[in-house]
């Protein structure tokens, strides 16, 4: 329930960001791409998480920490890039 609630709020935010940055003629394709890649990432994450959990539980936490750091770095880079455009 908690994960579903989180994705319920995440999806519209991601779509809004993507659509706002796309040209008006390409907004439909942008929505399709965001939906497709979100579905693909959720499916792949479940499989990869299961394989890593089969190795060891500490590996799951290590992978989670590495992915969180990657998200922080890429988010900071996106913010800097957005500030340069303004």
C-alpha positions as CSV (number, residue, x, y, z in Angstrom):
1,X,0.0,0.0,0.0
2,X,2.8,2.4,0.9
3,X,4.7,1.7,-2.3
4,X,1.6,2.0,-4.4
5,X,0.8,5.4,-2.7
6,X,4.4,6.5,-3.5
7,X,4.1,5.6,-7.2
8,X,0.7,7.2,-7.4
9,X,2.3,10.5,-6.6
10,X,5.5,9.9,-8.5
11,X,4.0,9.1,-11.9
12,X,2.1,12.4,-12.5
13,X,5.2,14.4,-11.3
14,X,7.5,12.7,-13.7
15,X,5.1,13.0,-16.6
16,X,4.5,16.7,-15.9
17,X,8.3,17.3,-15.9
18,X,8.8,15.4,-19.1
19,X,5.8,16.9,-20.9
20,X,6.8,20.5,-19.9
21,X,10.2,20.0,-21.4
22,X,9.1,18.5,-24.7
23,X,8.0,20.5,-27.7
24,X,4.2,20.6,-28.1
25,X,4.2,18.4,-31.2
26,X,6.1,15.6,-29.3
27,X,4.1,15.5,-26.1
28,X,2.2,12.3,-26.9
29,X,5.4,10.5,-27.7
30,X,7.0,11.8,-24.6
31,X,4.1,10.5,-22.4
32,X,4.4,7.1,-24.1
33,X,8.2,7.0,-23.6
34,X,7.9,7.9,-19.9
35,X,5.2,5.3,-19.3
36,X,7.1,2.6,-21.1
37,X,10.4,3.3,-19.4
38,X,8.7,3.5,-16.0
39,X,7.0,0.1,-16.5
40,X,10.3,-1.4,-17.8
41,X,12.3,-0.1,-14.8
42,X,9.8,-1.4,-12.3
43,X,9.9,-4.8,-13.9
44,X,13.7,-4.9,-14.1
45,X,14.1,-3.6,-10.6
46,X,12.1,-6.5,-9.2
47,X,14.1,-9.1,-11.0
48,X,17.5,-7.5,-10.1
49,X,16.4,-7.0,-6.5
50,X,15.4,-10.6,-6.3
51,X,18.7,-11.8,-7.7
52,X,20.7,-9.6,-5.4
53,X,18.6,-10.7,-2.4
54,X,19.3,-14.3,-3.3
55,X,23.0,-13.5,-2.9
56,X,22.8,-11.8,0.5
57,X,20.8,-9.2,2.3
58,X,23.7,-6.9,2.9
59,X,24.2,-6.8,-0.9
60,X,20.6,-5.4,-1.2
61,X,21.4,-2.6,1.1
62,X,24.8,-1.9,-0.6
63,X,23.0,-1.8,-4.0
64,X,20.3,0.5,-2.6
65,X,23.0,2.9,-1.2
66,X,24.8,2.9,-4.5
67,X,21.7,3.7,-6.4
68,X,20.7,6.4,-4.0
69,X,24.0,8.1,-4.4
70,X,23.7,7.8,-8.1
71,X,20.3,9.5,-8.0
72,X,21.7,12.3,-5.8
73,X,24.6,13.0,-8.2
74,X,22.4,12.9,-11.3
75,X,19.8,15.1,-9.6
76,X,22.4,17.7,-8.6
77,X,23.7,17.6,-12.2
78,X,20.2,18.2,-13.6
79,X,19.7,21.1,-11.2
80,X,23.0,22.7,-12.3
81,X,22.1,22.2,-15.9
82,X,18.7,23.8,-15.4
83,X,20.2,26.8,-13.6
84,X,22.6,27.4,-16.5
85,X,19.6,27.5,-18.9
86,X,17.8,30.1,-16.9
